[in-house]
Amino acid sequence: MNPYQIIIVLSCLALPLSVSHAETLEEAWGVALSSDQSLQAMKSQTQAAAASVSAAKARRLPTVNVDAAFTQLDDTPGLDLSALGLTLPDAVSHDNFLAASAQLNLPLYTGGQISNGISAANAALEANRDQEVAAVQNLKLAVADAFVLVLRATHAVEVANANVDSLQGHATDVENFFNKGLVPQNDLLAVQVSLANAQQKALQTANGLDIAKAAYNRQLGRALEAEVSLDEVMPQVDPLARVDELDQLTTTALDNRSELSALLNKSSALSLQGKAERGSTLPTVGLNATYRYLENETLDDQNLASVALGVSWALYDGGLAKHRASALEQQAQSARDLNADLDSGIRLQVRSAWLSINEARRRMDVAQKAVAQAEQNLKVAKDRYQNGIGTNTEVLDAEALRSVSQLNNNDARYDAALARLKLARSLGVL
C-alpha cells in the first residue's frame, strides 16, 4: 500500500459514522417534557404557589421598620415667655435637627387570619402540584397519540405502495394478454382504473404521513420539517394498568388521579381563605416595641424606648368581610361539585379504555389471520387468471381485500398499543 492509499484509509477512518437512530416513545416524552411551553407555565405557577406559602408564613414573623429624618428650619425655634418673667432654653440649639426611630411589631392574635392563610396557601400549592402531574400525563398521552399516528401513517404508505406495485405487475400481465388477444379490452381498462385509484390513494397516504410527522414535530417543539424516524417498540405500561378486573381498575383510578385531589385541595384552599377573611372581623392583638431618637436641648434624654400591647377591632365594615367569605365558600363548593362530576368522568374513561383494549386484542387475532388468508387468496386469484380459469375482477377484488386486511391489522396493533397508554392515563399512572 502506497502512502497515498494509506492517507485515504486513515481519512475514511477519521470520518464520523452516521448512524440512523430510531426515536423511542420514551425519548420523545423526555424531549416534550423539557420543551413544552404550557408545561413550563404550569411549573411556574407551582413555583409561584410555593412563594405564596412563604409569604403567608412570613406574616407571623415580627416586622421591623426604621425611619430617620433631618429637618432644616428657617429659624431656631424657642418659647418667648418674657412677659411672664420666665426664661427657657431653646428647644433645639440649631435651626436643624435629626430624628430617628425603629419599630418592631409582632402579631400575637389575628382571629385566624394568619394560620388560615398559611393553610390555604399550602392547600393551593398542593393543588398546583396535582395539576402539574396531570399536565405531565396529558402531555405524554398527546405525544403518544402523535407518535402512533406517524407509525400508523407510515404503514399506510407501505400498504398503498405495495398495492400500486402489485397492480402495476398485474396491469403488465393483462396488457400482454390483451396484446395477444387473450383477454378483452375491458380487463385492461379495469386494471388501469384500479391502478390509477391506487396511485391516487398512495399520494393521499404520503401526504397524510407528512402531516402526521409535522404534527409530531410540533408536539416536541421541533421544526415542522425535521426528519422523523421512530422505533415501534412501545414502553412497558405500569403494572397497575395490567389488571383485568374493571372494578379494581376503577378503584385504582379514583385513588391515583391527581385531578381529583387537585379539586379537593383547591376547595380546601378556598374554604380556608374564607375563614381567614372572616377572621378580619375579630379583634387582633399585637406587640409593639419602639425606639426613638430626637435631637433637642429641652429633654434630658434624647433616646426614648417603649413597649406596648395593642388591641385593634374593626367593629363594623359594612359586611365586606362576610360577603367576601361567602363568595370564597361558594367557589369552594363549585370545586367540590366539579370533583363529583370528574369522578363519574374518570369511571367512564377507565371503562372506555378497558373495553378498547379487549376489542383491539380480539381484532389483532382476527386481523393477523385475515392477512395470511388475503395473501393466499390473491395468489390463487392470480394463478387462476394466468391459467385462464379466473377473471380479472377476482384478482382486483383479491388485491383490494389484501390491502384492507393489512390496514386492519395495522390499525388493530396500534389501537391496542394506544389503548394501553390511554388506560394508564385514565388510572393516573402514565
C-alpha positions in Angstrom: 0.0 0.0 0.0 1.5 3.3 -1.1 1.5 6.4 1.2 -1.4 8.0 -0.8 -3.6 4.9 -0.2 -2.7 5.0 3.5 -3.8 8.6 3.8 -7.1 7.8 2.1 -7.8 4.9 4.5 -6.9 7.0 7.6 -9.1 9.8 6.4 -12.0 7.4 6.0 -11.5 6.0 9.5 -11.4 9.6 10.9 -14.8 10.4 9.4 -17.7 10.2 11.9 -20.0 7.3 11.4 -23.6 8.3 10.6 -26.0 6.0 12.4 -29.7 6.4 11.8 -31.3 6.4 15.2 -35.0 5.5 15.6 -36.5 7.6 18.3 -38.4 5.7 21.0 -41.6 7.0 22.6 -39.8 7.4 26.0 -37.2 9.6 24.3 -40.0 11.6 22.7 -41.5 12.1 26.1 -38.3 13.4 27.5 -38.0 15.9 24.7 -41.6 17.1 25.0 -41.4 17.4 28.8 -38.3 19.6 28.6 -39.6 21.8 25.7 -43.4 22.2 26.1 -44.2 25.8 27.0 -47.6 25.1 28.6 -46.0 22.6 31.0 -43.3 25.2 31.8 -46.0 27.7 32.5 -47.6 25.2 34.9 -44.3 24.7 36.7 -44.0 28.5 37.0 -47.5 28.5 38.6 -46.4 25.9 41.1 -43.3 27.9 42.0 -45.5 31.0 42.4 -47.7 29.0 44.8 -44.7 27.9 46.8 -43.6 31.5 47.1 -47.2 32.4 48.3 -46.7 29.8 51.1 -43.5 31.5 52.2 -45.3 34.9 52.0 -48.1 33.6 54.2 -45.7 32.2 56.8 -43.8 35.5 56.9 -46.9 37.2 58.2 -46.5 35.6 61.6 -42.9 36.9 62.0 -42.1 40.3 63.5 -41.7 43.3 61.2 -39.0 46.0 61.8 -39.4 49.5 60.5 -36.7 52.1 60.6 -37.0 55.7 59.6 -34.9 58.8 60.0 -35.4 62.5 59.1 -33.2 65.6 59.0 -35.2 68.8 59.4 -34.0 72.2 58.4 -35.9 75.2 59.8 -35.9 78.8 58.7 -35.0 79.9 62.2 -34.1 78.4 65.6 -37.4 77.7 67.4 -37.9 78.7 71.0 -40.5 79.8 73.6 -41.0 83.5 74.3 -42.2 83.8 77.9 -40.6 87.1 78.7 -44.0 88.6 79.6 -44.2 86.1 82.5 -40.6 86.8 83.5 -39.6 83.3 82.6 -36.6 82.3 80.6 -36.4 78.8 79.0 -33.7 77.3 76.8 -34.4 76.9 73.2 -36.0 73.6 72.2 -33.1 73.0 69.9 -29.8 74.7 69.7 -29.7 75.0 65.9 -32.1 75.7 63.1 -31.9 72.0 62.1 -32.2 68.7 64.0 -32.2 64.9 63.4 -35.0 62.5 64.4 -34.9 58.7 64.0 -37.0 55.7 65.2 -37.1 51.9 65.0 -40.3 49.9 65.5 -40.8 46.2 66.0 -44.3 44.8 65.5 -45.2 41.2 66.4 -48.8 39.9 65.7 -50.0 37.8 68.7 -53.5 37.1 67.7 -55.2 37.8 64.3 -58.5 36.0 64.6 -57.1 33.1 62.5 -56.2 35.3 59.5 -52.5 34.2 59.5 -53.0 30.5 60.4 -55.8 30.0 57.9 -53.9 32.0 55.3 -50.9 29.6 55.7 -53.1 26.5 55.5 -54.9 28.0 52.4 -51.5 28.7 50.7 -50.3 25.1 51.4 -53.5 23.7 50.0 -53.2 25.8 46.9 -49.6 24.7 46.5 -50.7 21.0 46.6 -53.5 21.7 44.1 -50.9 23.2 41.7 -48.6 20.2 42.2 -51.5 17.9 41.4 -52.4 19.9 38.3 -48.8 19.7 37.2 -48.8 15.9 37.5 -52.0 15.8 35.4 -50.4 18.2 32.8 -47.4 15.9 32.5 -49.5 12.9 31.9 -51.8 14.7 29.4 -48.7 15.8 27.5 -47.3 12.3 27.5 -50.6 10.9 26.1 -50.7 13.6 23.4 -47.1 12.8 22.4 -48.0 9.1 22.3 -51.0 9.8 20.1 -48.9 11.8 17.7 -46.2 9.1 17.8 -48.6 6.3 17.0 -50.2 8.4 14.3 -46.9 8.6 12.5 -46.4 4.9 12.8 -49.9 4.2 11.5 -49.4 6.6 8.6 -46.0 5.1 7.8 -47.5 1.6 7.4 -50.5 3.0 5.5 -48.0 4.4 2.9 -46.3 1.0 2.8 -49.6 -0.8 2.1 -50.6 1.8 -0.5 -47.2 1.5 -2.3 -47.4 -2.3 -2.2 -50.9 -2.1 -3.7 -49.6 0.1 -6.5 -46.7 -2.3 -7.2 -49.0 -5.3 -7.2 -51.5 -3.7 -9.6 -48.7 -2.5 -11.9 -47.4 -6.0 -12.2 -50.9 -7.3 -12.8 -51.6 -4.5 -15.3 -48.5 -5.5 -17.3 -49.7 -9.1 -17.4 -53.2 -8.0 -18.5 -51.7 -5.7 -21.2 -49.6 -8.6 -22.6 -52.7 -10.9 -22.6 -54.7 -8.2 -24.4 -52.0 -7.6 -27.0 -52.1 -11.3 -27.7 -55.8 -11.2 -27.9 -56.3 -13.5 -24.9 -58.4 -11.1 -22.8 -61.0 -8.4 -23.7 -60.1 -4.7 -23.5 -62.5 -4.4 -20.6 -59.9 -6.3 -18.4 -57.2 -3.8 -19.4 -59.4 -0.8 -18.7 -60.5 -2.2 -15.4 -57.0 -2.8 -14.1 -55.8 0.6 -15.4 -58.6 2.3 -13.4 -57.8 0.3 -10.3 -54.1 1.2 -10.7 -54.9 4.9 -11.1 -57.1 4.8 -8.0 -54.3 3.0 -6.1 -51.8 5.7 -7.2 -54.1 8.4 -6.0 -54.5 6.6 -2.7 -50.7 6.4 -2.4 -50.4 10.1 -2.9 -53.0 10.8 -0.2 -51.4 8.5 2.3 -48.0 10.1 1.6 -49.5 13.5 2.3 -51.1 12.2 5.4 -47.7 10.9 6.6 -46.1 14.3 6.1 -48.9 15.9 8.1 -48.5 13.4 10.9 -44.8 14.0 11.0 -45.3 17.7 11.2 -47.8 17.4 14.0 -45.4 15.1 15.9 -42.5 17.6 15.5 -44.7 20.4 16.7 -45.6 18.3 19.8 -41.9 18.0 20.5 -41.1 21.7 19.9 -39.1 21.0 16.7 -39.2 22.4 13.2 -42.2 21.0 11.4 -40.0 19.7 8.5 -37.5 17.9 10.8 -36.7 14.3 9.9 -38.7 11.7 11.8 -37.6 8.1 12.4 -39.5 6.2 15.1 -39.0 2.9 17.0 -42.1 0.8 17.0 -41.4 -0.8 20.4 -43.9 0.7 22.9 -42.7 1.3 26.5 -43.8 -1.0 29.3 -47.1 0.1 30.9 -47.3 0.5 34.7 -48.2 -2.8 36.3 -51.3 -1.2 37.8 -52.7 -0.9 34.2 -52.4 -4.7 33.6 -55.2 -5.7 36.0 -58.0 -7.4 34.2 -60.8 -6.6 36.7 -62.7 -3.4 35.7 -63.8 -2.7 39.3 -60.3 -2.9 40.5 -59.0 -0.6 37.7 -61.7 1.9 38.6 -60.8 1.9 42.3 -57.1 2.4 41.3 -58.0 5.3 39.1 -60.1 7.1 41.8 -57.2 6.6 44.2 -54.5 7.9 41.9 -55.9 10.6 39.7 -54.3 13.9 40.6 -57.1 15.9 39.1 -59.4 14.7 41.9 -57.0 15.7 44.7 -56.3 19.0 42.9 -60.0 19.9 43.1 -60.2 18.8 46.7 -57.1 20.9 47.6 -58.5 23.8 45.7 -61.8 23.6 47.6 -59.9 23.4 50.9 -57.8 26.4 50.0 -60.9 28.5 49.1 -62.6 27.5 52.4 -59.6 28.4 54.4 -59.3 31.7 52.6 -63.0 32.3 53.6 -62.1 31.6 57.2 -59.2 34.0 57.1 -61.5 36.6 55.6 -64.0 36.2 58.5 -61.1 36.5 60.9 -60.7 40.1 59.9 -63.9 40.9 61.9 -62.3 39.6 65.1 -60.0 41.6 67.4 -56.3 41.5 66.7 -53.6 41.7 69.3 -50.1 42.8 68.7 -46.9 43.7 70.5 -45.1 46.9 69.6 -41.6 47.9 70.7 -40.3 51.4 69.7 -37.0 53.2 70.0 -36.8 56.9 69.1 -34.0 59.4 68.9 -34.8 63.2 68.9 -32.0 65.7 68.8 -33.1 68.5 71.2 -31.9 70.6 74.1 -35.1 70.5 76.2 -35.5 66.9 77.0 -32.9 65.4 79.4 -32.7 62.2 77.3 -32.7 62.2 73.6 -33.2 58.4 73.4 -36.7 57.1 74.1 -37.8 53.4 74.2 -41.3 52.0 74.7 -43.2 48.7 74.6 -46.9 48.5 74.0 -49.5 45.7 73.8 -52.2 46.9 71.5 -55.7 45.6 70.5 -57.5 46.6 67.3 -61.0 45.6 66.4 -62.9 46.6 63.3 -66.4 46.6 64.8 -68.3 47.3 61.5 -67.1 47.0 57.9 -70.4 47.2 56.1 -70.5 43.4 55.7 -67.4 43.4 53.4 -65.6 40.5 55.1 -68.8 38.5 55.4 -69.6 38.8 51.7 -66.0 38.0 50.6 -66.0 34.9 52.8 -69.3 33.9 51.4 -68.0 34.3 47.8 -65.0 32.1 48.6 -67.1 29.4 50.1 -69.3 29.3 47.0 -66.1 28.9 44.9 -65.1 26.1 47.2 -68.5 24.4 46.7 -68.1 24.8 43.0 -64.7 22.9 43.2 -66.4 20.1 45.2 -69.2 19.9 42.6 -66.6 19.6 39.8 -64.9 16.9 41.8 -68.1 14.8 41.9 -68.6 15.3 38.2 -65.0 14.3 37.4 -65.4 11.2 39.5 -68.0 9.8 37.1 -66.0 11.0 34.1 -63.0 9.1 35.3 -65.1 6.0 35.7 -66.2 6.3 32.1 -62.6 6.9 30.9 -61.4 3.7 32.6 -64.3 1.7 31.2 -63.8 3.0 27.7 -60.0 2.3 27.7 -60.6 -1.2 29.2 -63.2 -2.1 26.5 -60.9 -0.6 23.8 -58.0 -2.9 24.9 -60.2 -6.0 24.9 -61.6 -5.1 21.5 -58.2 -4.4 20.0 -56.8 -7.7 21.3 -59.6 -9.6 19.6 -59.2 -7.6 16.4 -55.5 -8.4 16.3 -56.1 -12.2 16.4 -58.7 -11.9 13.6 -56.7 -9.4 11.5 -53.5 -11.5 11.6 -55.3 -14.5 10.2 -57.1 -12.3 7.6 -53.7 -11.0 6.3 -52.5 -14.5 5.7 -55.8 -15.6 4.1 -55.8 -12.5 1.9 -52.3 -13.1 0.7 -53.2 -16.7 -0.2 -56.5 -15.5 -1.8 -54.6 -13.1 -4.1 -52.1 -15.8 -5.1 -54.9 -18.2 -6.0 -56.7 -15.5 -7.9 -53.6 -14.6 -9.9 -52.9 -18.2 -10.7 -56.4 -18.8 -11.9 -56.3 -15.7 -14.1 -52.9 -16.7 -15.5 -54.3 -20.1 -16.4 -57.4 -18.6 -18.0 -59.7 -20.0 -15.3 -60.4 -17.0 -13.1 -61.5 -13.5 -14.0 -59.8 -10.1 -13.8 -62.4 -9.0 -11.3 -61.4 -11.8 -9.0 -57.8 -10.5 -9.0 -58.7 -6.9 -8.4 -61.1 -7.9 -5.6 -58.4 -10.1 -4.0 -55.9 -7.2 -4.2 -58.4 -4.8 -2.6 -59.1 -7.4 0.2 -55.4 -7.8 0.8 -54.9 -4.0 1.3 -57.9 -3.8 3.6 -56.7 -6.7 5.7 -53.2 -5.2 6.0 -54.7 -1.8 7.1 -57.0 -3.5 9.5 -54.1 -5.5 11.0 -52.0 -2.3 11.4 -55.0 -0.4 12.9 -55.6 -3.2 15.4 -52.0 -3.3 16.5 -51.7 0.5 17.0 -55.2 0.8 18.6 -54.1 -1.8 21.1 -50.9 0.0 21.9 -52.6 3.3 22.2 -55.5 1.8 24.3 -53.0 0.5 26.8 -51.5 4.0 27.2 -54.9 5.5 27.5 -55.8 3.1 30.2 -52.6 4.0 32.1 -53.5 7.7 31.7 -57.1 7.0 33.0 -55.5 5.3 36.0 -53.2 8.2 36.6 -50.0 6.1 36.2 -48.8 7.1 32.7 
